[in-house]
Amino acid sequence: MVYCFQTSGAQPVAVPQILNWMGSVEKMVFVCDHCHFELEAGAKPGQCPDCGKLGYIRTATLDESREFQARKREDVWHDAAPALAG
């Protein structure tokens, strides 16, 4: 684990980041307990990007992470059975 320093107000804050074997930041899945928004990021954000609440972000459980990755791979723009104009 590597600590990256972010400035939050006047004090720099150490934010843990996980690096993969190539040295790049490994993305993790996080969930907002207030609005249930899911996001993928290299470090835990302090504020939800959807609802804006502070302190409600947590690391996703293994099941939540798997479901998030499955939804990310799903092609929502491809209709399996095209509707024919009549």
MDAnalysis code that builds the backbone (N, CA, C; Angstrom):
import MDAnalysis as mda
import numpy as np

u = mda.Universe.empty(258, n_residues=86, atom_resindex=np.repeat(np.arange(86), 3), trajectory=True)
u.add_TopologyAttr("name", ["N", "CA", "C"] * 86)
u.add_TopologyAttr("resid", np.arange(1, 87))
u.add_TopologyAttr("resname", ["MET", "VAL", "TYR", "CYS", "PHE", "GLN", "THR", "SER", "GLY", "ALA", "GLN", "PRO", "VAL", "ALA", "VAL", "PRO", "GLN", "ILE", "LEU", "ASN", "TRP", "MET", "GLY", "SER", "VAL", "GLU", "LYS", "MET", "VAL", "PHE", "VAL", "CYS", "ASP", "HIS", "CYS", "HIS", "PHE", "GLU", "LEU", "GLU", "ALA", "GLY", "ALA", "LYS", "PRO", "GLY", "GLN", "CYS", "PRO", "ASP", "CYS", "GLY", "LYS", "LEU", "GLY", "TYR", "ILE", "ARG", "THR", "ALA", "THR", "LEU", "ASP", "GLU", "SER", "ARG", "GLU", "PHE", "GLN", "ALA", "ARG", "LYS", "ARG", "GLU", "ASP", "VAL", "TRP", "HIS", "ASP", "ALA", "ALA", "PRO", "ALA", "LEU", "ALA", "GLY"])
u.atoms.positions = np.array([
    [0.855, -1.165, 0.000],
    [0.000, 0.000, 0.000],
    [0.904, 1.232, 0.000],
    [0.529, 2.207, -0.774],
    [1.279, 3.452, -0.896],
    [0.383, 4.577, -0.426],
    [0.960, 5.576, 0.208],
    [0.171, 6.711, 0.660],
    [0.423, 7.891, -0.255],
    [-0.644, 8.429, -0.783],
    [-0.600, 9.608, -1.640],
    [-1.150, 10.756, -0.800],
    [-0.517, 11.910, -0.878],
    [-0.967, 13.038, -0.068],
    [-1.859, 13.956, -0.890],
    [-3.042, 14.206, -0.379],
    [-3.986, 15.123, -0.997],
    [-4.186, 16.283, -0.040],
    [-4.387, 17.455, -0.601],
    [-4.645, 18.595, 0.269],
    [-6.142, 18.734, 0.477],
    [-6.518, 18.792, 1.711],
    [-7.915, 18.952, 2.080],
    [-7.972, 20.160, 3.017],
    [-8.304, 21.306, 2.466],
    [-8.276, 22.526, 3.269],
    [-6.831, 22.953, 3.475],
    [-6.444, 23.181, 4.710],
    [-5.094, 23.658, 5.007],
    [-4.122, 22.519, 5.283],
    [-4.627, 21.337, 5.655],
    [-3.753, 20.234, 6.038],
    [-3.686, 19.170, 4.949],
    [-2.474, 18.691, 4.587],
    [-2.395, 17.556, 3.660],
    [-2.858, 16.283, 4.364],
    [-3.573, 15.441, 3.646],
    [-4.122, 14.217, 4.212],
    [-3.542, 13.032, 3.464],
    [-3.055, 12.027, 4.193],
    [-2.529, 10.812, 3.573],
    [-3.690, 9.916, 3.174],
    [-3.743, 9.544, 1.893],
    [-4.807, 8.697, 1.374],
    [-4.174, 7.406, 0.875],
    [-4.560, 6.233, 1.431],
    [-3.949, 4.990, 0.971],
    [-4.394, 4.645, -0.444],
    [-3.448, 4.190, -1.244],
    [-3.745, 3.729, -2.590],
    [-3.085, 2.376, -2.778],
    [-3.735, 1.471, -3.491],
    [-3.190, 0.154, -3.746],
    [-2.599, 0.148, -5.145],
    [-1.343, -0.290, -5.241],
    [-0.669, -0.375, -6.528],
    [-0.636, -1.826, -6.980],
    [-0.817, -2.041, -8.296],
    [-0.693, -3.394, -8.813],
    [0.777, -3.695, -9.085],
    [1.092, -4.846, -9.618],
    [2.480, -5.267, -9.812],
    [3.231, -4.389, -10.797],
    [2.534, -3.649, -11.637],
    [3.194, -2.768, -12.608],
    [3.414, -1.367, -12.037],
    [2.952, -1.112, -10.822],
    [3.158, 0.178, -10.197],
    [2.070, 1.195, -10.466],
    [1.022, 0.813, -11.198],
    [-0.070, 1.754, -11.436],
    [-1.139, 1.562, -10.349],
    [-1.953, 2.572, -10.164],
    [-2.963, 2.549, -9.102],
    [-4.053, 1.550, -9.448],
    [-4.333, 0.661, -8.513],
    [-5.388, -0.335, -8.660],
    [-6.707, 0.323, -8.277],
    [-7.715, 0.203, -9.128],
    [-9.008, 0.813, -8.834],
    [-9.842, -0.126, -7.970],
    [-10.528, 0.467, -7.012],
    [-11.400, -0.278, -6.121],
    [-12.820, 0.254, -6.265],
    [-13.790, -0.527, -5.814],
    [-15.194, -0.127, -5.890],
    [-15.613, 0.397, -4.520],
    [-16.287, 1.551, -4.539],
    [-16.783, 2.185, -3.315],
    [-18.279, 2.427, -3.454],
    [-18.975, 2.473, -2.314],
    [-20.427, 2.653, -2.285],
    [-20.770, 3.760, -1.296],
    [-21.732, 4.606, -1.667],
    [-22.251, 5.622, -0.748],
    [-23.398, 4.996, 0.044],
    [-23.294, 5.020, 1.359],
    [-24.353, 4.453, 2.195],
    [-25.608, 5.325, 2.229],
    [-25.514, 6.566, 1.766],
    [-26.685, 7.450, 1.760],
    [-27.542, 7.231, 0.509],
    [-26.920, 7.315, -0.682],
    [-27.700, 7.213, -1.932],
    [-27.437, 5.918, -2.700],
    [-26.511, 5.082, -2.210],
    [-26.175, 3.789, -2.802],
    [-25.496, 3.914, -4.167],
    [-24.905, 5.064, -4.447],
    [-24.150, 5.262, -5.679],
    [-22.874, 4.431, -5.593],
    [-22.520, 3.759, -6.692],
    [-21.299, 2.963, -6.743],
    [-20.318, 3.619, -7.692],
    [-19.040, 3.630, -7.309],
    [-18.019, 4.218, -8.157],
    [-16.735, 3.436, -8.037],
    [-15.897, 3.585, -9.051],
    [-14.603, 2.934, -9.079],
    [-13.542, 4.019, -9.008],
    [-12.602, 3.895, -8.068],
    [-11.573, 4.916, -7.896],
    [-10.311, 4.278, -7.327],
    [-9.200, 4.994, -7.472],
    [-7.927, 4.527, -6.952],
    [-7.781, 4.753, -5.461],
    [-8.526, 5.693, -4.917],
    [-8.490, 5.997, -3.483],
    [-9.904, 6.325, -3.018],
    [-10.156, 6.101, -1.749],
    [-11.487, 6.348, -1.198],
    [-11.783, 7.844, -1.180],
    [-12.840, 8.267, -1.895],
    [-13.199, 9.688, -1.858],
    [-13.868, 10.054, -0.540],
    [-13.723, 11.287, -0.135],
    [-14.332, 11.745, 1.105],
    [-15.771, 12.174, 0.915],
    [-16.159, 12.461, -0.342],
    [-17.498, 12.970, -0.626],
    [-18.096, 12.182, -1.779],
    [-19.379, 11.893, -1.696],
    [-20.069, 11.177, -2.767],
    [-20.195, 12.086, -3.991],
    [-19.775, 11.611, -5.170],
    [-19.906, 12.442, -6.366],
    [-21.345, 12.592, -6.844],
    [-22.248, 11.762, -6.342],
    [-23.637, 11.828, -6.777],
    [-24.479, 12.716, -5.862],
    [-24.516, 12.399, -4.561],
    [-25.378, 13.157, -3.649],
    [-24.623, 14.239, -2.873],
    [-23.288, 14.158, -2.841],
    [-22.493, 15.181, -2.184],
    [-22.311, 15.014, -0.685],
    [-22.842, 13.942, -0.104],
    [-22.707, 13.731, 1.341],
    [-21.257, 13.440, 1.702],
    [-20.839, 13.932, 2.843],
    [-19.486, 13.707, 3.345],
    [-19.482, 12.544, 4.336],
    [-18.490, 11.668, 4.218],
    [-18.315, 10.601, 5.189],
    [-19.216, 9.395, 5.027],
    [-19.919, 9.259, 3.929],
    [-20.808, 8.119, 3.730],
    [-20.226, 7.073, 2.784],
    [-19.037, 7.288, 2.253],
    [-18.426, 6.370, 1.299],
    [-17.738, 5.238, 2.055],
    [-17.966, 4.012, 1.601],
    [-17.314, 2.846, 2.180],
    [-16.833, 1.942, 1.042],
    [-15.902, 1.058, 1.355],
    [-15.434, 0.076, 0.390],
    [-16.548, -0.937, 0.149],
    [-16.761, -1.293, -1.108],
    [-17.812, -2.246, -1.454],
    [-17.467, -3.635, -0.939],
    [-18.501, -4.399, -0.615],
    [-18.290, -5.802, -0.242],
    [-17.881, -6.576, -1.494],
    [-17.436, -7.800, -1.316],
    [-17.016, -8.622, -2.447],
    [-18.168, -8.838, -3.420],
    [-19.373, -9.107, -2.901],
    [-20.540, -9.307, -3.768],
    [-20.888, -8.032, -4.528],
    [-20.872, -6.890, -3.840],
    [-21.164, -5.614, -4.510],
    [-20.129, -5.318, -5.593],
    [-18.873, -5.634, -5.316],
    [-17.812, -5.401, -6.288],
    [-17.987, -6.287, -7.519],
    [-18.334, -7.543, -7.300],
    [-18.569, -8.469, -8.425],
    [-19.749, -8.016, -9.282],
    [-20.838, -7.594, -8.630],
    [-22.010, -7.118, -9.369],
    [-21.685, -5.855, -10.166],
    [-20.897, -4.960, -9.575],
    [-20.489, -3.736, -10.258],
    [-19.675, -4.067, -11.508],
    [-18.710, -4.989, -11.374],
    [-17.872, -5.375, -12.513],
    [-18.706, -6.053, -13.599],
    [-19.694, -6.867, -13.220],
    [-20.569, -7.521, -14.198],
    [-21.401, -6.486, -14.945],
    [-21.933, -5.493, -14.230],
    [-22.707, -4.435, -14.893],
    [-21.818, -3.602, -15.821],
    [-20.570, -3.416, -15.425],
    [-19.643, -2.635, -16.245],
    [-19.355, -3.341, -17.572],
    [-19.312, -4.679, -17.546],
    [-19.052, -5.449, -18.775],
    [-20.286, -5.577, -19.656],
    [-21.464, -5.381, -19.078],
    [-22.721, -5.537, -19.814],
    [-22.876, -4.423, -20.848],
    [-23.295, -4.797, -22.053],
    [-23.510, -3.822, -23.116],
    [-24.975, -3.394, -23.091],
    [-25.246, -2.282, -22.440],
    [-26.628, -1.829, -22.288],
    [-27.175, -1.167, -23.542],
    [-26.316, -0.842, -24.492],
    [-26.757, -0.166, -25.713],
    [-27.073, -1.137, -26.837],
    [-26.817, -2.421, -26.632],
    [-27.086, -3.415, -27.660],
    [-28.384, -4.129, -27.345],
    [-29.342, -4.020, -28.240],
    [-30.633, -4.689, -28.062],
    [-30.534, -6.076, -28.686],
    [-30.703, -7.119, -27.896],
    [-30.561, -8.502, -28.384],
    [-31.642, -8.833, -29.414],
    [-32.848, -8.343, -29.229],
    [-33.944, -8.611, -30.170],
    [-34.418, -7.271, -30.727],
    [-33.925, -6.878, -31.890],
    [-34.319, -5.568, -32.430],
    [-35.814, -5.513, -32.731],
    [-36.389, -4.376, -32.402],
    [-37.825, -4.157, -32.663],
    [-37.973, -3.684, -34.104],
    [-38.853, -4.333, -34.835],
    [-39.078, -3.961, -36.232],
    [-40.198, -2.937, -36.319],
    [-39.957, -1.945, -37.158],
    [-40.989, -0.923, -37.354],
    [-42.101, -1.531, -38.169],
    [-43.313, -1.276, -37.817],
    [-44.397, -1.970, -38.473],
    [-45.252, -1.124, -39.242],
])
